[in-house]
Amino acid sequence: MEEQILIKKCQADDAVAFEELLGNYETMIYNLTYRFFGNHHDASDVGQEALLRVYRKIKDFNGKSSFKTWLYRVVSNLCLDEIRKRKKRKDSSLEEAKESGYEPLAGDVTPMENVLQKERFQLIQEILLLLTEEHRTILILKDIEGLDYNEISQVLNCNIGTVKSRLSRARESFRQKLATRPKYSVLIEGRVQHGM
């Protein structure tokens, strides 16, 4: 309920309320932008732009979806807009896409587990960057961010059947691209085997 009060204050141009409201979502915004761009620099830049866009658009939030779902839509659309601009400028480089600032979440991991986690994270990120915008977006929203089908349908403005079929195609595309990587074998259970 406090979030609704903050939103109303933000819609009345209360900058302090905006900082408090978006402070709760900073990590989510960064993680989402990082998954789209694959490096800290772009994730930070686009994340800052996302905050500005949310500030400008917050008066458009009407409460038909949750604020979190609306925020996913705004940030995802911004990321897709930026990707399209870069394609037009032919400005993005493979080296930027491979940059990674990954830090493991678990505190009690062995050095070998840490290496395997980092390799798996980098592999997943590299493959995500090879996918089409549509496939990358739906995998990020469902399999990484954990949104349910209804939330994704609201973010992408399509019906649940479309979400399910896109997700199925995206997962198949991911598997196909993964199969071209002979160095790694990522098992369905999520374990990583480092090949020769």
MDTraj code that builds the backbone (N, CA, C; nanometers):
import mdtraj as md
import numpy as np

residues = "MET GLU GLU GLN ILE LEU ILE LYS LYS CYS GLN ALA ASP ASP ALA VAL ALA PHE GLU GLU LEU LEU GLY ASN TYR GLU THR MET ILE TYR ASN LEU THR TYR ARG PHE PHE GLY ASN HIS HIS ASP ALA SER ASP VAL GLY GLN GLU ALA LEU LEU ARG VAL TYR ARG LYS ILE LYS ASP PHE ASN GLY LYS SER SER PHE LYS THR TRP LEU TYR ARG VAL VAL SER ASN LEU CYS LEU ASP GLU ILE ARG LYS ARG LYS LYS ARG LYS ASP SER SER LEU GLU GLU ALA LYS GLU SER GLY TYR GLU PRO LEU ALA GLY ASP VAL THR PRO MET GLU ASN VAL LEU GLN LYS GLU ARG PHE GLN LEU ILE GLN GLU ILE LEU LEU LEU LEU THR GLU GLU HIS ARG THR ILE LEU ILE LEU LYS ASP ILE GLU GLY LEU ASP TYR ASN GLU ILE SER GLN VAL LEU ASN CYS ASN ILE GLY THR VAL LYS SER ARG LEU SER ARG ALA ARG GLU SER PHE ARG GLN LYS LEU ALA THR ARG PRO LYS TYR SER VAL LEU ILE GLU GLY ARG VAL GLN HIS GLY MET".split()
xyz = np.array([
    [0.0830, -0.1199, 0.0000],
    [0.0000, 0.0000, 0.0000],
    [0.0868, 0.1254, 0.0000],
    [0.1996, 0.1215, 0.0685],
    [0.2896, 0.2359, 0.0715],
    [0.3390, 0.2694, -0.0686],
    [0.3580, 0.1658, -0.1519],
    [0.4025, 0.1892, -0.2892],
    [0.3006, 0.2723, -0.3663],
    [0.1731, 0.2456, -0.3465],
    [0.0690, 0.3230, -0.4149],
    [0.0742, 0.4703, -0.3751],
    [0.1025, 0.4956, -0.2491],
    [0.1141, 0.6340, -0.2017],
    [0.2341, 0.7015, -0.2674],
    [0.3464, 0.6290, -0.2740],
    [0.4658, 0.6835, -0.3391],
    [0.4389, 0.7131, -0.4864],
    [0.3683, 0.6243, -0.5530],
    [0.3376, 0.6439, -0.6949],
    [0.2544, 0.7709, -0.7131],
    [0.1533, 0.7880, -0.6294],
    [0.0694, 0.9086, -0.6383],
    [0.1541, 1.0343, -0.6177],
    [0.2466, 1.0292, -0.5217],
    [0.3341, 1.1441, -0.4972],
    [0.4244, 1.1697, -0.6176],
    [0.4752, 1.0611, -0.6773],
    [0.5606, 1.0745, -0.7966],
    [0.4813, 1.1380, -0.9101],
    [0.3561, 1.0985, -0.9252],
    [0.2730, 1.1538, -1.0315],
    [0.2411, 1.3013, -1.0072],
    [0.2609, 1.3447, -0.8812],
    [0.2447, 1.4866, -0.8471],
    [0.3797, 1.5581, -0.8434],
    [0.4797, 1.4989, -0.9110],
    [0.6142, 1.5577, -0.9267],
    [0.6938, 1.5682, -0.7972],
    [0.6764, 1.4723, -0.7074],
    [0.7543, 1.4673, -0.5833],
    [0.8831, 1.3883, -0.6102],
    [0.9953, 1.4603, -0.6224],
    [1.1236, 1.3976, -0.6566],
    [1.1742, 1.3063, -0.5452],
    [1.1481, 1.3412, -0.4207],
    [1.1920, 1.2583, -0.3081],
    [1.1179, 1.1243, -0.3106],
    [0.9899, 1.1266, -0.3369],
    [0.9109, 1.0032, -0.3464],
    [0.9605, 0.9186, -0.4633],
    [0.9974, 0.9845, -0.5739],
    [1.0477, 0.9110, -0.6900],
    [1.1767, 0.8375, -0.6550],
    [1.2670, 0.9058, -0.5863],
    [1.3927, 0.8409, -0.5441],
    [1.3650, 0.7216, -0.4539],
    [1.2718, 0.7373, -0.3614],
    [1.2397, 0.6278, -0.2701],
    [1.1759, 0.5105, -0.3449],
    [1.0820, 0.5408, -0.4337],
    [1.0126, 0.4371, -0.5097],
    [1.1100, 0.3604, -0.5985],
    [1.1899, 0.4302, -0.6763],
    [1.2802, 0.3638, -0.7703],
    [1.4014, 0.3029, -0.7002],
    [1.4315, 0.3496, -0.5815],
    [1.5395, 0.2877, -0.5032],
    [1.5116, 0.1412, -0.4773],
    [1.3831, 0.1060, -0.4681],
    [1.3435, -0.0334, -0.4471],
    [1.3631, -0.1191, -0.5713],
    [1.3794, -0.0554, -0.6876],
    [1.3861, -0.1285, -0.8142],
    [1.5196, -0.1114, -0.8877],
    [1.6151, -0.0435, -0.8277],
    [1.7436, -0.0191, -0.8947],
    [1.8126, -0.1478, -0.9385],
    [1.8179, -0.2450, -0.8500],
    [1.8847, -0.3719, -0.8827],
    [1.8118, -0.4426, -0.9957],
    [1.6794, -0.4432, -0.9911],
    [1.6006, -0.5063, -1.0969],
    [1.6277, -0.4402, -1.2313],
    [1.6311, -0.3068, -1.2336],
    [1.6554, -0.2332, -1.3581],
    [1.7951, -0.2644, -1.4108],
    [1.8947, -0.2639, -1.3221],
    [2.0314, -0.2924, -1.3664],
    [2.0410, -0.4353, -1.4225],
    [1.9853, -0.5315, -1.3500],
    [1.9919, -0.6706, -1.3958],
    [1.9247, -0.6881, -1.5317],
    [1.8111, -0.6227, -1.5494],
    [1.7392, -0.6325, -1.6759],
    [1.8201, -0.5708, -1.7893],
    [1.8736, -0.4512, -1.7698],
    [1.9527, -0.3875, -1.8754],
    [2.0814, -0.4653, -1.9010],
    [2.1398, -0.5222, -1.7958],
    [2.2624, -0.6014, -1.8154],
    [2.2353, -0.7220, -1.9041],
    [2.1224, -0.7866, -1.8840],
    [2.0899, -0.9047, -1.9647],
    [2.0699, -0.8684, -2.1122],
    [2.0214, -0.7485, -2.1377],
    [2.0042, -0.7068, -2.2763],
    [2.1368, -0.6703, -2.3426],
    [2.2299, -0.6124, -2.2660],
    [2.3518, -0.5583, -2.3272],
    [2.4785, -0.6349, -2.2942],
    [2.4797, -0.7074, -2.1839],
    [2.5920, -0.7947, -2.1537],
    [2.7151, -0.7276, -2.0985],
    [2.7072, -0.5992, -2.0618],
    [2.8239, -0.5357, -2.0000],
    [2.7796, -0.4238, -1.9056],
    [2.8666, -0.3955, -1.8100],
    [2.8348, -0.3005, -1.7037],
    [2.8141, -0.1589, -1.7573],
    [2.8990, -0.1164, -1.8480],
    [2.8927, 0.0211, -1.8988],
    [2.7564, 0.0506, -1.9623],
    [2.7150, -0.0345, -2.0556],
    [2.5869, -0.0126, -2.1223],
    [2.4699, -0.0315, -2.0262],
    [2.4803, -0.1309, -1.9382],
    [2.3721, -0.1536, -1.8419],
    [2.3519, -0.0306, -1.7537],
    [2.4616, 0.0303, -1.7109],
    [2.4522, 0.1508, -1.6274],
    [2.3951, 0.2681, -1.7058],
    [2.4473, 0.2900, -1.8273],
    [2.3990, 0.4019, -1.9095],
    [2.2508, 0.3874, -1.9423],
    [2.2123, 0.2693, -1.9879],
    [2.0724, 0.2480, -2.0247],
    [1.9850, 0.2484, -1.8989],
    [2.0387, 0.1987, -1.7879],
    [1.9652, 0.2038, -1.6618],
    [1.9350, 0.3465, -1.6194],
    [2.0330, 0.4365, -1.6365],
    [2.0108, 0.5787, -1.6048],
    [1.9048, 0.6383, -1.6970],
    [1.9135, 0.6049, -1.8248],
    [1.8135, 0.6515, -1.9211],
    [1.6749, 0.5963, -1.8850],
    [1.6721, 0.4719, -1.8354],
    [1.5447, 0.4113, -1.7943],
    [1.4829, 0.4900, -1.6790],
    [1.5651, 0.5319, -1.5848],
    [1.5130, 0.6115, -1.4727],
    [1.4515, 0.7415, -1.5236],
    [1.5187, 0.8051, -1.6193],
    [1.4644, 0.9294, -1.6759],
    [1.3325, 0.9039, -1.7488],
    [1.3275, 0.7936, -1.8234],
    [1.2046, 0.7613, -1.8966],
    [1.0905, 0.7325, -1.7997],
    [1.1196, 0.6586, -1.6927],
    [1.0159, 0.6290, -1.5925],
    [0.9681, 0.7594, -1.5289],
    [1.0609, 0.8490, -1.4983],
    [1.0243, 0.9780, -1.4377],
    [0.9298, 1.0552, -1.5294],
    [0.9600, 1.0537, -1.6604],
    [0.8757, 1.1260, -1.7560],
    [0.7412, 1.0571, -1.7773],
    [0.7371, 0.9236, -1.7656],
    [0.6160, 0.8486, -1.7999],
    [0.5314, 0.8080, -1.6787],
    [0.5783, 0.8353, -1.5592],
    [0.5079, 0.7814, -1.4423],
    [0.3640, 0.8321, -1.4332],
    [0.3377, 0.9480, -1.4899],
    [0.1990, 0.9986, -1.4884],
    [0.1084, 0.9115, -1.5753],
    [0.1677, 0.8363, -1.6678],
    [0.0893, 0.7466, -1.7542],
    [0.0517, 0.6156, -1.6833],
    [0.1168, 0.5868, -1.5702],
    [0.0856, 0.4628, -1.4986],
    [-0.0558, 0.4728, -1.4423],
    [-0.1424, 0.3784, -1.4830],
    [-0.2833, 0.3865, -1.4437],
    [-0.3260, 0.2773, -1.3459],
    [-0.2351, 0.1902, -1.3070],
    [-0.2685, 0.0879, -1.2085],
    [-0.3392, -0.0337, -1.2642],
    [-0.3518, -0.0452, -1.3971],
    [-0.4164, -0.1635, -1.4553],
    [-0.3299, -0.2879, -1.4397],
    [-0.2005, -0.2683, -1.4308],
    [-0.1075, -0.3776, -1.4001],
    [-0.0328, -0.3369, -1.2738],
    [0.0492, -0.4264, -1.2224],
    [0.1303, -0.3883, -1.1068],
    [0.2365, -0.2884, -1.1529],
    [0.2876, -0.2095, -1.0618],
    [0.3916, -0.1132, -1.0967],
    [0.5151, -0.1864, -1.1495],
    [0.5467, -0.3001, -1.0898],
    [0.6634, -0.3774, -1.1326],
    [0.6485, -0.4218, -1.2786],
    [0.5309, -0.4702, -1.3150],
    [0.5059, -0.5125, -1.4528],
    [0.5172, -0.3934, -1.5481],
    [0.4597, -0.2809, -1.5097],
    [0.4682, -0.1594, -1.5909],
    [0.6140, -0.1177, -1.6078],
    [0.6904, -0.1263, -1.4987],
    [0.8319, -0.0895, -1.5020],
    [0.9100, -0.1817, -1.5965],
    [0.8818, -0.3122, -1.5918],
    [0.9454, -0.4058, -1.6850],
    [0.9176, -0.3643, -1.8292],
    [0.7946, -0.3245, -1.8565],
    [0.7588, -0.2851, -1.9924],
    [0.8396, -0.1621, -2.0363],
    [0.8430, -0.0601, -1.9518],
    [0.9142, 0.0635, -1.9852],
    [1.0628, 0.0346, -2.0093],
    [1.1253, -0.0403, -1.9189],
    [1.2688, -0.0674, -1.9302],
    [1.2983, -0.1593, -2.0492],
    [1.2178, -0.2626, -2.0679],
    [1.2371, -0.3531, -2.1820],
    [1.2244, -0.2785, -2.3138],
    [1.1231, -0.1932, -2.3247],
    [1.1044, -0.1162, -2.4478],
    [1.2222, -0.0222, -2.4731],
    [1.2734, 0.0386, -2.3668],
    [1.3901, 0.1257, -2.3817],
    [1.5107, 0.0452, -2.4319],
    [1.5323, -0.0722, -2.3732],
    [1.6443, -0.1577, -2.4155],
    [1.6300, -0.1954, -2.5631],
    [1.5108, -0.2334, -2.6041],
    [1.4881, -0.2704, -2.7436],
    [1.5071, -0.1507, -2.8361],
    [1.4623, -0.0323, -2.7943],
    [1.4845, 0.0893, -2.8737],
    [1.6338, 0.1151, -2.8928],
    [1.7093, 0.1004, -2.7849],
    [1.8538, 0.1245, -2.7911],
    [1.9228, 0.0227, -2.8807],
    [1.8812, -0.1031, -2.8728],
    [1.9399, -0.2082, -2.9579],
    [1.9128, -0.1760, -3.1048],
    [1.7922, -0.1326, -3.1364],
    [1.7579, -0.0981, -3.2755],
    [1.8410, 0.0201, -3.3242],
    [1.8586, 0.1212, -3.2375],
    [1.9417, 0.2370, -3.2752],
    [2.0832, 0.1932, -3.3064],
    [2.1366, 0.1054, -3.2230],
    [2.2743, 0.0588, -3.2432],
    [2.2891, -0.0220, -3.3710],
    [2.1867, -0.1005, -3.4021],
    [2.1933, -0.1772, -3.5266],
    [2.1991, -0.0824, -3.6450],
    [2.1225, 0.0246, -3.6374],
    [2.1231, 0.1224, -3.7462],
    [2.2602, 0.1887, -3.7559],
    [2.3195, 0.2213, -3.6433],
    [2.4508, 0.2873, -3.6437],
    [2.5645, 0.1883, -3.6615],
    [2.5315, 0.0593, -3.6494],
    [2.6332, -0.0474, -3.6526],
    [2.7451, -0.0154, -3.5532],
    [2.7004, 0.0183, -3.4326],
    [2.7902, 0.0745, -3.3338],
    [2.8340, -0.0242, -3.2265],
    [2.7611, -0.1351, -3.2106],
    [2.7979, -0.2243, -3.1009],
    [2.9064, -0.3203, -3.1451],
    [2.9912, -0.3607, -3.0538],
    [3.1013, -0.4503, -3.0878],
    [3.0925, -0.5788, -3.0078],
    [3.1470, -0.6839, -3.0634],
    [3.1472, -0.8132, -2.9962],
    [3.2263, -0.8070, -2.8658],
    [3.3325, -0.7291, -2.8632],
    [3.4127, -0.7193, -2.7410],
    [3.3319, -0.6604, -2.6257],
    [3.2512, -0.5581, -2.6541],
    [3.1664, -0.5001, -2.5498],
    [3.0667, -0.6037, -2.4992],
    [3.0133, -0.6828, -2.5910],
    [2.9145, -0.7834, -2.5530],
    [2.9740, -0.8892, -2.4619],
    [3.1057, -0.9145, -2.4741],
    [3.1686, -1.0197, -2.3946],
    [3.2170, -0.9714, -2.2578],
    [3.2178, -0.8411, -2.2371],
    [3.2616, -0.7867, -2.1084],
    [3.1691, -0.8376, -1.9976],
    [3.2239, -0.8754, -1.8839],
    [3.1385, -0.9280, -1.7783],
    [3.1891, -0.8854, -1.6416],
    [3.0988, -0.8370, -1.5588],
    [3.1350, -0.8004, -1.4226],
    [3.0655, -0.8907, -1.3233],
    [3.0521, -1.0173, -1.3547],
    [2.9771, -1.1123, -1.2730],
    [3.0403, -1.1337, -1.1371],
    [2.9567, -1.1325, -1.0367],
    [2.9981, -1.1691, -0.9022],
    [2.8984, -1.2727, -0.8533],
    [2.9460, -1.3862, -0.8027],
    [2.8535, -1.4909, -0.7600],
    [2.7674, -1.4443, -0.6428],
    [2.6442, -1.4931, -0.6405],
    [2.5532, -1.4566, -0.5323],
    [2.5794, -1.5392, -0.4070],
    [2.6166, -1.6641, -0.4247],
    [2.6375, -1.7520, -0.3096],
    [2.7663, -1.7161, -0.2375],
    [2.7616, -1.7197, -0.1041],
    [2.8793, -1.6840, -0.0260],
    [2.9713, -1.8017, -0.0008],
    [2.9172, -1.9237, 0.0016],
    [2.9965, -2.0408, 0.0374],
    [3.0237, -2.1283, -0.0843],
    [3.0929, -2.0731, -0.1822],
    [3.1267, -2.1528, -0.2996],
    [3.2770, -2.1726, -0.3049],
    [3.3160, -2.2885, -0.3528],
    [3.4585, -2.3168, -0.3666],
    [3.5113, -2.2395, -0.4865],
    [3.6435, -2.2219, -0.4960],
    [3.6991, -2.1544, -0.6139],
    [3.6590, -2.2228, -0.7447],
    [3.6544, -2.3573, -0.7464],
    [3.6157, -2.4284, -0.8683],
    [3.4686, -2.4023, -0.9025],
    [3.3808, -2.4038, -0.8010],
    [3.2403, -2.3734, -0.8254],
    [3.2242, -2.2311, -0.8771],
    [3.3037, -2.1406, -0.8211],
    [3.3000, -2.0014, -0.8635],
    [3.3381, -1.9893, -1.0112],
    [3.4431, -2.0596, -1.0529],
    [3.4869, -2.0575, -1.1928],
    [3.3774, -2.1142, -1.2827],
    [3.3197, -2.2268, -1.2418],
    [3.2142, -2.2884, -1.3223],
    [3.0907, -2.1984, -1.3322],
    [3.0540, -2.1340, -1.2209],
    [2.9406, -2.0420, -1.2228],
    [2.9677, -1.9262, -1.3186],
    [3.0875, -1.8719, -1.3109],
    [3.1224, -1.7592, -1.3963],
    [3.1224, -1.8005, -1.5430],
    [3.1769, -1.9182, -1.5738],
    [3.1782, -1.9664, -1.7117],
    [3.0360, -1.9881, -1.7631],
    [2.9522, -2.0456, -1.6790],
    [2.8128, -2.0703, -1.7182],
    [2.7395, -1.9390, -1.7419],
    [2.7601, -1.8435, -1.6516],
    [2.6981, -1.7121, -1.6656],
    [2.7423, -1.6464, -1.7969],
    [2.8716, -1.6505, -1.8250],
    [2.9233, -1.5889, -1.9476],
    [2.8686, -1.6586, -2.0722],
    [2.8594, -1.7899, -2.0671],
    [2.8068, -1.8656, -2.1801],
    [2.6607, -1.8280, -2.2060],
    [2.5811, -1.8243, -2.1012],
    [2.4402, -1.7876, -2.1147],
    [2.4282, -1.6465, -2.1712],
    [2.5090, -1.5544, -2.1189],
    [2.5034, -1.4156, -2.1665],
    [2.5437, -1.4057, -2.3128],
    [2.6476, -1.4776, -2.3527],
    [2.6923, -1.4755, -2.4923],
    [2.5829, -1.5272, -2.5850],
    [2.5166, -1.6350, -2.5451],
    [2.4113, -1.6910, -2.6294],
    [2.2908, -1.5969, -2.6340],
    [2.2553, -1.5369, -2.5206],
    [2.1449, -1.4397, -2.5204],
    [2.1699, -1.3288, -2.6226],
    [2.2932, -1.2831, -2.6297],
    [2.3261, -1.1736, -2.7211],
    [2.3212, -1.2154, -2.8678],
    [2.3214, -1.3462, -2.8940],
    [2.3112, -1.3959, -3.0309],
    [2.1668, -1.4116, -3.0777],
    [2.0734, -1.4105, -2.9844],
    [1.9320, -1.4332, -3.0169],
    [1.8678, -1.3084, -3.0763],
    [1.7541, -1.3284, -3.1424],
    [1.6767, -1.2135, -3.1904],
    [1.6258, -1.1351, -3.0700],
    [1.5879, -1.0099, -3.0931],
    [1.5348, -0.9272, -2.9841],
    [1.4146, -0.9936, -2.9177],
    [1.3261, -1.0491, -3.0008],
    [1.2040, -1.1123, -2.9482],
    [1.2376, -1.2299, -2.8584],
    [1.3278, -1.3156, -2.9034],
    [1.3643, -1.4328, -2.8241],
    [1.4415, -1.3930, -2.6982],
    [1.5358, -1.3007, -2.7113],
    [1.6127, -1.2554, -2.5948],
    [1.5197, -1.1972, -2.4896],
    [1.4270, -1.1128, -2.5329],
    [1.3366, -1.0456, -2.4390],
    [1.2531, -1.1461, -2.3601],
    [1.1930, -1.2409, -2.4297],
    [1.1040, -1.3332, -2.3593],
    [1.1810, -1.4258, -2.2662],
    [1.3026, -1.4672, -2.3042],
    [1.3833, -1.5509, -2.2146],
    [1.4272, -1.4732, -2.0915],
    [1.4629, -1.3477, -2.1103],
    [1.5022, -1.2648, -1.9950],
    [1.3842, -1.2494, -1.8996],
    [1.2678, -1.2170, -1.9540],
    [1.1518, -1.1938, -1.8681],
    [1.1069, -1.3202, -1.7958],
    [1.1042, -1.4353, -1.8649],
    [1.0518, -1.5583, -1.8046],
    [1.1576, -1.6356, -1.7278],
    [1.2667, -1.6718, -1.7950],
    [1.3620, -1.7650, -1.7353],
    [1.4654, -1.6985, -1.6451],
    [1.4896, -1.5705, -1.6635],
    [1.5888, -1.5032, -1.5791],
    [1.5216, -1.4181, -1.4730],
    [1.4254, -1.3351, -1.5141],
    [1.3579, -1.2476, -1.4178],
    [1.2431, -1.3171, -1.3452],
    [1.1914, -1.4280, -1.4011],
    [1.0906, -1.5065, -1.3317],
    [0.9493, -1.4524, -1.3369],
    [0.9179, -1.3687, -1.4357],
    [0.7811, -1.3195, -1.4478],
    [0.6902, -1.4346, -1.4899],
    [0.5639, -1.4277, -1.4478],
    [0.4694, -1.5316, -1.4907],
    [0.4115, -1.4941, -1.6272],
    [0.3358, -1.5872, -1.6876],
    [0.2839, -1.5652, -1.8230],
    [0.1955, -1.4401, -1.8319],
    [0.1143, -1.4188, -1.7303],
    [0.0258, -1.3030, -1.7303],
    [0.1063, -1.1725, -1.7277],
    [0.2082, -1.1669, -1.6426],
    [0.2919, -1.0467, -1.6361],
    [0.3622, -1.0220, -1.7690],
    [0.4131, -1.1297, -1.8296],
    [0.4831, -1.1149, -1.9570],
    [0.3866, -1.0670, -2.0655],
    [0.2647, -1.1192, -2.0641],
    [0.1672, -1.0752, -2.1652],
    [0.1384, -0.9262, -2.1502],
    [0.1396, -0.8757, -2.0263],
    [0.1187, -0.7323, -2.0035],
    [0.2405, -0.6516, -2.0473],
    [0.3604, -0.7013, -2.0166],
    [0.4825, -0.6300, -2.0554],
    [0.4935, -0.6217, -2.2074],
    [0.4661, -0.7338, -2.2758],
    [0.4832, -0.7398, -2.4210],
    [0.3564, -0.7017, -2.4982],
    [0.2465, -0.6793, -2.4239],
    [0.1203, -0.6396, -2.4840],
    [0.0723, -0.7417, -2.5886],
    [0.0697, -0.8679, -2.5463],
    [0.0197, -0.9752, -2.6331],
    [-0.0529, -1.0775, -2.5449],
    [-0.1239, -1.1719, -2.6075],
    [-0.1992, -1.2681, -2.5261],
    [-0.1074, -1.3797, -2.4735],
    [-0.1580, -1.4547, -2.3770],
    [-0.0775, -1.5580, -2.3100],
    [-0.0380, -1.6683, -2.4071],
    [-0.1252, -1.7029, -2.5019],
    [-0.0897, -1.8033, -2.6020],
    [0.0307, -1.7621, -2.6840],
    [0.0368, -1.6340, -2.7197],
    [0.1514, -1.5820, -2.7941],
    [0.2779, -1.5887, -2.7089],
    [0.2649, -1.5556, -2.5809],
    [0.3797, -1.5632, -2.4892],
    [0.4343, -1.7059, -2.4868],
    [0.3452, -1.8039, -2.4725],
    [0.3891, -1.9433, -2.4627],
    [0.4560, -1.9905, -2.5916],
    [0.3997, -1.9541, -2.7056],
    [0.4608, -1.9989, -2.8317],
    [0.5949, -1.9291, -2.8551],
    [0.6031, -1.7988, -2.8235],
    [0.7315, -1.7280, -2.8378],
    [0.8372, -1.7877, -2.7460],
    [0.7949, -1.8201, -2.6244],
    [0.8886, -1.8771, -2.5278],
    [0.9402, -2.0120, -2.5764],
    [0.8516, -2.0931, -2.6291],
    [0.8918, -2.2232, -2.6809],
    [0.9934, -2.2077, -2.7938],
    [0.9654, -2.1164, -2.8881],
    [1.0587, -2.0923, -2.9990],
    [1.1913, -2.0349, -2.9490],
    [1.1842, -1.9465, -2.8502],
    [1.3059, -1.8842, -2.7960],
    [1.3936, -1.9886, -2.7270],
    [1.3313, -2.0767, -2.6499],
    [1.4085, -2.1816, -2.5822],
    [1.4731, -2.2755, -2.6828],
    [1.4012, -2.3080, -2.7900],
    [1.4571, -2.3951, -2.8935],
    [1.5752, -2.3257, -2.9635],
    [1.5611, -2.1984, -2.9913],
    [1.6699, -2.1226, -3.0543],
    [1.7919, -2.1184, -2.9613],
    [1.7665, -2.0989, -2.8314],
    [1.8759, -2.0981, -2.7339],
    [1.9474, -2.2334, -2.7345],
    [1.8689, -2.3424, -2.7318],
    [1.9282, -2.4772, -2.7314],
    [2.0122, -2.5014, -2.8572],
    [1.9622, -2.4562, -2.9711],
    [2.0364, -2.4754, -3.0962],
    [2.1688, -2.4007, -3.0942],
    [2.1668, -2.2780, -3.0448],
    [2.2906, -2.1999, -3.0383],
    [2.3868, -2.2603, -2.9356],
    [2.3313, -2.3120, -2.8269],
    [2.4136, -2.3768, -2.7255],
    [2.4807, -2.5015, -2.7811],
    [2.4093, -2.5753, -2.8649],
    [2.4626, -2.6995, -2.9230],
    [2.5824, -2.6735, -3.0137],
    [2.5974, -2.5502, -3.0614],
    [2.7115, -2.5179, -3.1476],
    [2.8375, -2.4881, -3.0673],
    [2.8264, -2.4905, -2.9358],
    [2.9401, -2.4611, -2.8483],
    [3.0000, -2.5914, -2.7967],
    [3.0956, -2.6515, -2.8669],
    [3.1480, -2.7824, -2.8265],
    [3.2267, -2.7796, -2.6959],
    [3.2702, -2.6622, -2.6533],
    [3.3520, -2.6540, -2.5327],
    [3.2715, -2.6823, -2.4057],
    [3.1412, -2.6567, -2.4126],
    [3.0570, -2.6697, -2.2944],
    [2.9411, -2.7634, -2.3195],
    [2.8964, -2.8268, -2.2121],
    [2.7734, -2.9041, -2.2173],
    [2.6909, -2.8650, -2.0965],
    [2.5900, -2.7819, -2.1173],
    [2.5048, -2.7382, -2.0067],
    [2.3889, -2.8360, -1.9967],
    [2.3805, -2.9039, -1.8855],
    [2.2766, -3.0038, -1.8664],
    [2.1455, -2.9372, -1.8267],
    [2.0354, -3.0059, -1.8492],
    [1.9035, -2.9532, -1.8183],
    [1.8934, -2.9176, -1.6702],
    [1.9593, -2.9940, -1.5855],
    [1.9535, -2.9668, -1.4407],
    [2.0313, -2.8421, -1.4040],
    [2.1065, -2.7848, -1.4980],
    [2.1773, -2.6611, -1.4693],
    [2.3229, -2.6799, -1.4344],
    [2.3729, -2.8041, -1.4349],
    [2.5138, -2.8239, -1.4042],
    [2.5964, -2.7976, -1.5289],
    [2.7211, -2.7626, -1.5097],
    [2.8096, -2.7359, -1.6224],
    [2.9218, -2.8392, -1.6231],
    [2.9456, -2.8979, -1.7385],
    [3.0620, -2.9854, -1.7558],
    [3.1561, -2.9151, -1.8501],
    [3.2773, -2.8974, -1.8085],
    [3.3766, -2.8324, -1.8919],
    [3.4425, -2.9383, -1.9776],
    [3.4258, -2.9273, -2.1078],
    [3.4815, -3.0273, -2.1996],
    [3.6279, -3.0014, -2.2313],
    [3.6844, -3.0930, -2.3028],
    [3.8254, -3.0823, -2.3417],
    [3.8364, -2.9940, -2.4643],
])
top = md.Topology()
chain = top.add_chain()
for i, resn in enumerate(residues, 1):
    res = top.add_residue(resn, chain, resSeq=i)
    for name in ("N", "CA", "C"):
        top.add_atom(name, md.element.get_by_symbol(name[0]), res)
traj = md.Trajectory(xyz[None], top)
